[in-house]
Amino acid sequence: MNQVELHPEELEARGRIAGVIFHFFVQRLARAVFGAYFRCYTRGRRNMPREGGVIIAPTHRSNLDTPMIGASAGRPLRYFAKSGLFKGPITTWMMVTMGAFPVRRDTIDRSALKAALVVLEAGQPLVVFPEGERKSGTRIHPLLDGVAWLAAKAQVPVVPVAIGGTERAMGIGVRMPRPRTARLVWGEPLAPPENDPRGRVSRDALTQYSDELREILQDMFDGVQQELGIPVWDRDESE
């Protein structure tokens, strides 16, 4: 299947239109639905910068996570989405309207990274799940370096977000969501890695940043899961 190509300039232009549509219509509808069906509660949203480029780095245990983040953020968001979802003109229009742009998961997608930088440099918020695809369980998996690299390259902060309860509501393999309580907690922004005088950042610095972000997400995830009465990761367990 051929990947849909969206050039950065086109992406940025479409992003402005998609942001208006999503922010004023879909976001309000989603808030009402999630509040009623999942008794979804948000805390710490003031930690989300009101303007400028920022990377939102949530935990990821359910397909519900993306729309919940969008309903909670208070700003129009942009997202990575697997290229297979962009199958035709109608589907592509719907995905772009929701703020998504395609990325290939089977290789390093340089065009998607370039598009992500355009989004951040245009002052838009970008959602990147640092664990990659959906995971299961209480442990935050080792993070991909994409979040750290993008933060360093664009010099934007990273806001960690812990989403609790969504795996009970609609975990991997579950098609119909169950009415379970969910909660989102926005953490304090984490400053980007420092670049050297040449504008580069070392591999060690990226790894250290990812490790720090992972620990922050683990602490936040444990906290929100405990609030919901869900078991948390036993730190005595091995990796």
Residue pairs with C-beta under 8 A, 6 or more apart in sequence:
1 83
1 84
1 87
3 83
3 86
3 102
3 104
4 83
4 86
4 92
4 102
5 111
6 14
6 96
6 101
6 102
6 115
7 115
8 114
8 115
8 117
8 118
9 118
11 101
11 115
11 118
11 119
12 118
12 119
12 122
14 96
15 76
15 78
15 99
15 119
15 122
15 124
17 97
18 76
18 96
18 97
18 98
18 99
19 76
19 99
19 124
20 76
21 97
22 70
22 76
22 77
22 97
22 98
22 99
23 75
23 76
26 70
26 98
27 70
27 71
30 67
30 68
30 70
30 71
31 71
31 72
34 40
34 67
34 68
34 71
34 182
37 177
37 179
38 64
38 165
38 169
38 177
38 179
38 180
38 181
38 182
39 181
39 182
40 68
40 71
40 72
40 181
40 182
40 183
40 184
41 181
41 182
41 183
41 184
42 72
42 183
42 184
42 185
42 186
43 183
43 184
43 185
43 186
44 185
44 186
44 187
45 72
45 73
45 74
45 186
46 186
47 159
47 186
47 187
47 188
47 189
48 54
48 56
48 73
48 74
48 75
48 125
48 159
48 186
49 125
49 157
49 159
49 189
50 74
50 75
51 123
52 123
52 156
53 119
53 120
53 121
53 122
53 123
53 124
53 125
53 126
53 154
53 156
54 120
54 125
54 126
54 156
54 157
54 158
54 159
54 189
55 120
55 125
55 126
55 127
55 128
55 147
55 150
55 151
55 156
55 157
55 158
55 159
56 69
56 73
56 77
56 125
56 126
56 127
56 128
56 158
56 159
56 161
57 128
57 129
57 130
57 147
57 158
57 159
57 160
57 161
57 213
57 217
58 65
58 69
58 127
58 129
58 160
58 161
58 162
58 163
59 65
59 129
59 131
59 140
59 161
59 162
59 163
59 217
59 220
59 221
60 129
60 131
60 132
60 133
60 134
60 135
60 163
61 134
61 135
61 136
61 163
61 166
61 167
61 171
62 134
62 163
62 166
62 167
62 169
62 170
62 171
62 172
63 134
63 170
64 166
64 169
64 170
64 177
64 182
65 129
65 134
65 163
65 166
66 79
66 127
68 163
68 166
68 182
68 184
69 77
69 127
69 161
69 163
69 184
70 77
70 98
70 99
70 127
72 184
72 186
73 125
75 125
76 99
76 124
76 125
77 99
77 124
77 125
77 126
77 127
78 99
78 100
78 101
78 116
78 119
78 124
78 125
78 126
78 127
79 98
79 99
79 100
79 101
79 126
79 127
80 100
80 101
80 103
80 112
80 116
80 127
80 128
80 129
81 95
81 100
81 101
81 102
81 103
82 102
82 103
82 104
82 105
83 102
83 103
83 104
83 105
85 91
85 95
85 100
85 102
86 92
86 95
86 102
95 101
95 102
101 112
101 115
101 119
102 112
103 109
103 112
104 112
105 133
113 146
113 149
113 150
116 126
116 128
116 150
117 150
117 153
117 154
119 126
120 126
120 150
120 154
120 156
121 154
126 150
128 146
128 147
128 150
130 143
130 144
130 146
130 147
130 210
130 213
130 214
130 217
131 140
131 141
131 143
131 144
132 141
132 144
134 172
135 141
136 167
136 171
136 172
137 233
138 221
138 222
138 225
138 230
138 231
138 232
138 233
138 234
139 218
139 233
139 237
140 214
140 217
140 218
140 221
140 233
142 210
142 214
143 210
143 211
143 213
143 214
143 217
144 210
145 206
145 207
145 210
147 158
147 210
147 213
148 193
148 201
148 205
148 206
148 207
148 209
148 210
148 213
149 201
149 206
150 156
151 157
151 158
151 192
151 193
151 209
152 192
152 193
152 194
152 195
152 201
152 205
152 206
152 209
154 192
155 192
155 195
156 192
157 189
157 190
157 191
157 192
158 189
158 190
158 192
158 213
159 186
159 187
159 188
159 189
159 190
160 186
160 187
160 190
160 213
160 216
160 217
160 220
161 184
161 185
161 186
161 187
161 220
162 184
162 185
162 187
162 217
162 220
162 221
162 223
162 224
163 182
163 183
163 184
163 224
164 182
164 183
164 184
164 185
164 221
164 224
164 225
164 227
164 228
164 230
165 180
165 181
165 182
165 183
165 224
165 225
165 228
165 230
166 182
168 178
168 180
168 230
169 177
169 178
169 179
169 180
169 182
170 176
170 177
170 178
181 228
183 224
183 227
183 228
184 224
185 220
185 223
185 224
187 216
187 220
190 212
190 213
190 216
193 201
193 205
193 206
193 209
194 201
194 205
195 201
196 202
218 233
221 232
221 233
222 232
222 233
225 231
225 232
226 232
